């Protein structure tokens, strides 16, 4: 280092690497990356909290759904109901005949004799 008007401990303007525009850009980019990393960490913490909430909700939903009937039970009930309905339709005429019997056939009433014999 040269002693002169620059003072003790300060380099001459021609000595060392002068700051360049690319180094300023590099420092700016590093600062942006650090900032982005901080934001990513915060977002990851939020996502972890959200996932814990989703997991808790899923557990509660499983408990609520556990008592509902299964697919096999529903298919069995629907099949039995359809079988009963088809059976009732098949025997409907017999049930109707039993409930409403046809009127009994009656003999025609005798007609009064309008011709009288002369004695």
URQUI-V415860 format. One record per residue. N is the residue number from 1. RES is the residue in one letter. PHI is phi as a letter, one per 30 degrees, with the letter a starting at -180 (999 if undefined). BURIAL is # if it has 24 or more other C-alpha atoms within 12 Angstrom, else .. D_LAST is the distance of its C-alpha to the last C-alpha in Angstrom with 2 decimals. Layout:
BEGIN
n->{N | N}
res->{RES | RES}
phi->{PHI | PHI}
burial->{BURIAL | BURIAL}
d_last->{D_LAST | D_LAST}
END
This chain:
BEGIN
n->{1 | 2 | 3 | 4 | 5 | 6 | 7 | 8 | 9 | 10 | 11 | 12 | 13 | 14 | 15 | 16 | 17 | 18 | 19 | 20 | 21 | 22 | 23 | 24 | 25 | 26 | 27 | 28 | 29 | 30 | 31 | 32 | 33 | 34 | 35 | 36 | 37 | 38 | 39 | 40 | 41 | 42 | 43 | 44 | 45 | 46 | 47 | 48 | 49 | 50 | 51 | 52 | 53 | 54 | 55 | 56 | 57 | 58 | 59 | 60 | 61 | 62 | 63 | 64 | 65 | 66 | 67 | 68 | 69 | 70 | 71 | 72 | 73 | 74 | 75 | 76 | 77 | 78 | 79 | 80 | 81 | 82 | 83 | 84 | 85 | 86 | 87 | 88 | 89 | 90 | 91 | 92 | 93 | 94 | 95 | 96 | 97 | 98 | 99 | 100 | 101 | 102 | 103 | 104 | 105 | 106 | 107 | 108 | 109 | 110 | 111 | 112 | 113 | 114 | 115 | 116 | 117 | 118 | 119}
res->{X | X | X | X | X | X | X | X | X | X | X | X | X | X | X | X | X | X | X | X | X | X | X | X | X | X | X | X | X | X | X | X | X | X | X | X | X | X | X | X | X | X | X | X | X | X | X | X | X | X | X | X | X | X | X | X | X | X | X | X | X | X | X | X | X | X | X | X | X | X | X | X | X | X | X | X | X | X | X | X | X | X | X | X | X | X | X | X | X | X | X | X | X | X | X | X | X | X | X | X | X | X | X | X | X | X | X | X | X | X | X | X | X | X | X | X | X | X | X}
phi->{999 | c | c | a | d | d | j | d | i | c | d | d | d | c | c | i | c | d | d | c | d | d | d | d | d | d | d | d | d | d | d | d | d | d | d | d | d | d | d | d | d | d | d | d | d | d | d | d | d | d | d | d | d | d | d | d | d | d | d | d | d | d | d | d | d | e | d | d | d | d | d | d | d | d | d | d | d | d | d | d | d | d | d | d | d | d | d | d | d | d | c | e | d | d | d | d | d | d | d | c | d | d | d | d | d | c | d | d | d | d | d | d | d | c | c | c | d | d | d}
burial->{. | . | . | . | . | . | . | . | . | . | . | . | . | . | . | . | . | . | . | . | . | . | . | . | . | . | . | . | . | . | . | . | . | . | . | . | . | . | . | . | . | . | . | . | . | . | . | . | . | . | . | . | . | . | . | . | . | . | . | . | . | . | . | . | . | . | . | . | . | . | . | . | . | . | . | . | . | . | . | . | . | . | . | . | . | . | . | . | . | . | . | . | . | . | . | . | . | . | . | . | . | . | . | . | . | . | . | . | . | . | . | . | . | . | . | . | . | . | .}
d_last->{177.58 | 179.91 | 181.31 | 181.41 | 179.53 | 176.28 | 177.36 | 177.60 | 174.64 | 173.01 | 172.98 | 174.39 | 171.82 | 172.57 | 172.36 | 169.08 | 165.67 | 164.71 | 161.13 | 159.06 | 155.81 | 154.10 | 155.02 | 153.53 | 150.34 | 150.35 | 150.72 | 147.90 | 145.62 | 146.48 | 145.67 | 142.31 | 141.52 | 142.39 | 140.16 | 137.29 | 137.78 | 137.55 | 134.33 | 132.91 | 133.77 | 131.98 | 128.93 | 128.91 | 129.00 | 126.06 | 124.16 | 124.81 | 123.45 | 120.35 | 119.79 | 120.01 | 117.38 | 115.12 | 115.61 | 114.67 | 111.56 | 110.53 | 110.91 | 108.74 | 106.11 | 106.07 | 105.45 | 102.55 | 100.93 | 101.36 | 98.20 | 95.92 | 93.63 | 94.92 | 93.61 | 92.09 | 90.10 | 88.75 | 87.72 | 85.98 | 84.03 | 82.93 | 81.89 | 79.84 | 78.16 | 77.29 | 75.93 | 73.67 | 72.45 | 71.70 | 69.91 | 67.72 | 66.87 | 65.98 | 63.53 | 62.26 | 58.81 | 58.31 | 59.50 | 57.18 | 54.20 | 55.17 | 55.61 | 52.50 | 49.88 | 47.19 | 43.86 | 41.51 | 38.83 | 35.45 | 32.15 | 30.08 | 27.69 | 24.05 | 22.24 | 19.26 | 16.08 | 15.62 | 12.69 | 9.30 | 6.36 | 3.76 | 0.00}
END
